[in-house]
Amino acid sequence: MVDDLGIGDVGCYGNDTVRTPNIDRLASEGVKLTQHIAAAPLCTPSRAAFMTGRYALRSGLGSASSIQVLLFLGGSGGLAPSETTFAKRLQQEGYTTSLVGKWHLGLNCEQRGDHCHHPNQHGFSYFYGLPFTLFNDCVPGEGSDVMADLQHVLGNLTMLLGVGLFTLVRVNCIIIIVCMNKVHDVLFVSLLTKSNFLANGLGCHLVAQ
């Protein structure tokens, strides 16, 4: 799952300008959703709809105030524990479920640390990632402290953890949701992408990692 990714941004859906070979391979060897649309143009409500199959307003995550409170680790609010997610249903059918990366559907209810909105409470057996966005960490003087080597942590590590779960969890039925943290504005650009962009003028041969 990636924020701000349009259907025409990857090769398997028709983009012939930016090369996305890894995503194209996933599409050719897996399943493409051809009749699915995002239920909202924002992180939290679109994720709530994806997890529950309901409009975000029905889960109480469609208003601006609810979205803003989820930007901060100390805030309360999130996807209600009573909601039925597809992860819960898969657990009931014997699946081992995992989520790596950005959750952004809340963490605490009554006090910091009660974790009532944690992914583990919504049907995910394993979770490794950030419950909220660290977007403000990229702006000096705003947000919480900047993480060391943020580009590496939010990019490569997210993918490595997703792949690593396949080797750690030995079960017949498993689903792993990988939600990329390094999204939205181009806050970080890899050396390869930067060099390709400069070498090709308008970046007609950029390679999306």
N, C-alpha and C positions, 0 to 999 in steps of 0.2 A: 504494500500500500504506500503510495507516494502522494503527498500534497501538491497541488498546483500542476499536475501532469495532465495535459490535454490528450484526447484520443488521437490527435494527429501528430503527437510529439515523438512517437516511436515508429520504427520501421514496419513492424508487423501490422500496423493499421494505416500504412500508406505513406509515411514520411520517407522521402528519398534524399533529403538534405543532410540530416544528422544521422550518423550510423549508430545503431543500437543492437549490435550482434548478439549480446548475451540475452537481452530481453526477447529478441526475435526467436532465439533458440528455445527459450522457455515456452513461448507461444506455440511453436511448431511441434514441440514434444509434449506439450501439456494441453490445457483447455483455455480457450479464449471466451470471455464474456462479451457477447455481441449485442445483447439487449439489456444491459445494465447501465444506469445513469446514477451519478452522485445525487443524493437527496438534498444536498446543501452545498454552497460554495465555500464553506468554512470547515476548519479541522474538526472541532468537537461534534457539531450536529451531523456531519457526514459520517463520522465514525460511529456515532450512536445508531444511526439508521442502518449502517452496514452490519453492525453486531446484532441488532434486534430484528431487522426486517420491518421496522415501523418508522413512520415519520418522527423526526427528532422532537417535534413539539409534544408528541404523546409521551415521550420519556422525560419531558421537562428540560430539554437541553437545546431549545431553539431560540431563546431570547439572548439579547446582547449581554445582559448582566450575568447570565449563567456562563456564557462563553468567557467573559473577562476574568471571572473568579478562578477559572481553571488555569490561568497563566502563572499562578504563584503556588509554590510548594506548600505554603502554610495555609492556603485557602481551603474552604470546605465546599462540598457539593460534588455532584458527579452522577454517573449512571446508577440508578437505584438498584440495590441488591435484589429486589423483587423482580427485576426485568429478566426475561428469558432470552438468553443469547444463543446463537448457533453453536458456540463452544460448549455450552451446558448440554445441549441436545446431543452433540457428538460424544461428550463424555458418557452420557447415558447409553450410547450405542457401543461403548467400549474403546473409543478413540483416546489416545494420549494427545493432549492439546498443548501447544506452546505459542508464545507471543514474544517476539524480540523487537526492541526499538521503542517507538513512540506510542504511548497509550492515549493520553490526553482526554480521558473520560473520568477524571477525578481520582481522589485518593482517600481523603478523610471525611468523616461525618461530624461527630461531636467534638473531637479534639484531634490535634495533630498526632499522628501515629496509630490511630485505630484502624486505618487501612480498610474501611468497609467498602470502598469503591475500587479496591485493588483488583487487577486482572485475575488473581487467584480466587477472588470471590465471584468471578463471572464466568467460570468454566475453564480457565486456563491452568493446567497442571504446572507449567513452567513459565516464568516471566523473567526476562532480563532486559532492562532498558530504563528509559526515563518516563515517569508517569505524566510529565508535562513538557511543554516546549521550553528550550533554552534560547529562544530567539533573541531575547533581550540581552543575553550574555555577550552578544556580538557588538553591542553598543557600549562604549566606555562610559562608566558612571551609571549605567542602568542595569536592572536585573540583579541576579545574584553573582557570586564570584565566578570569574571565567575559569573553566576547566582547563587543566594543562593539556596541551596537544589536542585541542577540541576537534580539529579536522580529522585526525586519525580515529578518535573515539567515536565520532558520529558517522563516519564513513565506513572505513574498512572493518572496524570491529563489529559493527552491526551485522554485516554479511557473514563474517567468520563465525559469530555466535549462532546465526541461523543454520549454517552448514554443520557446525559442531554438534548441534542437537541431534542430528541424524545418527551420529556415531555414539552419543551418550545414551540415547533412549532406544532400546532394542525391543520394539513391539511390532505387531503386525499392522496396526492401524494408527497412523499419526498424521496430524495436521500442524504445520508450522506457519504462522502469520509473521511476515517480516515487514515492519513499518519503518521506513527510512526516516532517520532524524534530520539528515542534511537536506532540507527541502526549502521551499519558498524562494526567497531571493537568493541570488548566487553569492552567498557570503564567502564561500571558499571555492577556489578553482585549482584543480590538480595541475601539476607542471606539464603533463602530457596534453591536457586540454588547452592550456594557455599557449603552448608552443604550436599546436595545430591551428589554433585560431589566428595567431600572428602570421603563420606561414601561408595560410589560405585566404587571406583577405577577409571575407565575410564569414569565414568558418564553415565552409561547405563540406568539410571532411572531418568535422569534430567526431570524436568517439565518446559516446556516453558510457561511463563505467557502471 
